[in-house]
Amino acid sequence: MHEPPLPRSFFERDTVSVAKDLLGTMLVRDTNGQLCSGRIVETEAYRGMDDPASHAFRGRTPRNSLMFGSGGRAYVYFIYGRNWCLNATTEVVGTPGAVLIRAIEPLEGLAFMMARRGRKAMGDLTNGPGKLTQALDITGVLNGANLTRQGPLFIRGRSNIATPEVVATKRIGIRDGNNYPWRFLIPGNPFVSRLSAEWA
């Protein structure tokens, strides 16, 4: 039985805690009734003006304004001129924070995801932030989407009671703040974006 979407109260907490607790939950994309979903297996936390890697580090701008709003919204942005990245906003209004969804374990709608990615195997289907957004057809159109209610993009609770094992590592793919141990993953999962000597 499918779990309901996570409530807003889940997201309106400390960003680092939310990043850990998102592991094992289900990211769901509904495109006109066509469902694609996957288990979140890797995240990264980005805080506010105490985090040099955060979009909110230098204050509020039109681009990052969602980070200063309520928790539980999709913050979607384009990077490197080629990839969309999906984040879930955190904290309460006025306190910036967001969690980057770095990788998911694909579970539902595999044929659609493979077609979007141009792949015939699951190996590198969703093991990275740009790969998962392409597989799930997540673009800037979904920026601001409410992740706490069933709609085009939302996050369900875990389908079982057990809390997955969590490993913390340094964040990757950034220059400033890369010493912060705010990347969280489920060790041994083949869909984690990049192997790390700290847990492999």
N, C-alpha and C positions, 0 to 999 in steps of 0.2 A: 504493500500500500504506500502511495506517495505521501511524503510528509508535506505539511503546509509550508508556504514561504516563511522565511525567518522574519520575526517581528522587528520593527524599527528599534526597539529597546536593545536588541542584540548588537546593532551597529553603533548606537549612541553610547559607546564605552571607550576606554583607552584603546588607541589604534593598535598598539602592539598586541594586546590581548585579543582583539578582533582578528588580527592576521593569523594568530595561532588557532583560534577557534573555528575559522572558516575551513580549515583542513578537514576533509571528509564530507563537507556539505555538497549540495548538488547545484551546479549552474545550469539553468534551463533557458533555451532560446525557442520561442514559439513564433514561427513565420507562417501566418495564415493557417494555423492549425497543424503545421508540420513541426514536430518537436525534435529538437536535438539537445542532448544533455551530457554532462560529464561530472565526475567527482573531482572536486578541487583538491589538488595534491601539492601545490606550491604557491606561496604568497610572499609578498614583501610589504612591510609597513613603512609608510611615509607620514611623518608628523608635520608640525608647523614650523614656526620660526626658530625652533631649536634644532632643526634638521637641515643641513646644507644641501642635501639631495632632493628636498621636497620642492614642488612647484610653489608652495606657500611660504618658502623661506624668506622672501623679500616683501611679503605682504599680499594683500588681495589685489587681483587683476581681473579683467573680464574673462580671461582664460581659466583661471583657477577658482572662480567664485563659488563653484559647487562644493569645493573643499571646506568652505566657511559656512555652508548651510547645514541642513539636518543630515544625520547619518542614514545610510540605506539607499542612496542614490547612485546611479551609474555615472562615473566620471570617465568619459571616453575622449582620448586625444590621439593625434597623428604625430608620429615621430619618424625621423630619418627619411622623410619624403616617401615612405612606402608602407609603414605598419600602423595599424590602430592598436591602442592599448586600453584594456578595460580595468577600471578601478572601482571599488566600492567605497563610498564616502563613510567616514566614521565621526565619532564625537558629537557634541551638541552644537546647536547654532552658535556661531562666533568663534568656535575652536576648530581650527583646520586639521584635517587628517584624511588619509585615504589608504586603502590596501590594494596593491597591484595584484591581479590574478595572473600568475605567471604560467601555470600549467594545469590541465585537467586530464583525467583519465576518461576517454570517450566511452559512453555507454549506450546512448540512444540516438537514432538517426545517423548511423555510421555511413550509409551510402551517400547521404546528402553531404556529410562532412568531407568524405573522400573526393567527391566530385568538385566541391569548392576548392579543395587543396590540390586537385590534380594528382591524387595519389591512389594506388591500388592496394596499399597495405597500411596498417595502423602505426607502423614504427615511429614516424615523426609527424603524426597527424596533429597533435595538440600539445606538444612538449615545448612550449614557448609562448610568450604573450602575443606576438604577432601571428603565430600559427593558429592559436585557439580562436582569435577574433576572426580570422579568415574562414576557418572551418565552421564557425557558428554564424557567419554573416553579421558580425558586430561592427558597426561604423559610427561615425559621428551623429547619425540620425538618432541613435539611442542615447546620446549624451543627456543626462538628467533623468533617465528612466527610473521609475520606482521599483527597486529590487525587492520590496517587502510585500508585494501583492502580485497575484498571478496576472501576467500580461506578456508583452513581447520578450521581456528579459527579466528573470527573477532568480532568487536563490532559495532552494528548499533546505530544510534541516536534514540532518543525517537520517538515513533509513534504518539505522540500528543504534543501539544504546552505547555501544563501545566507543570510547574516544581513541582515535588513532595515535600511534606513536608519533611524536613530533621531534624533529631535529632543527636546531637553529644554526645558521651560518651567516657569514658576512654577505651583504647585498652584492649583486654582481651587475656588470654592465653600466656602472656609474663611476664618476671620477671623485666627486666630493661626498664625504660621508660613507665611503665604502668599507669603513672599519666597524660600522654599526652592525651587530649581529641580529638583524631584523628580517632576514630571509628565513622562511619556515617551510619545511617540506616533510613528506611522508617517506622515510628512508626505504630504499629498495624498490620504490615504485618506478616502473620503466618509463613513465611519462613525465618525470621530473626533467626540467629543461636542460640541466647541465650537471654532469657528475662532479662531485667535489671530494677532494682528498680528506676533508673533515668528516665525511660519513661513509664514503664508498667502501 
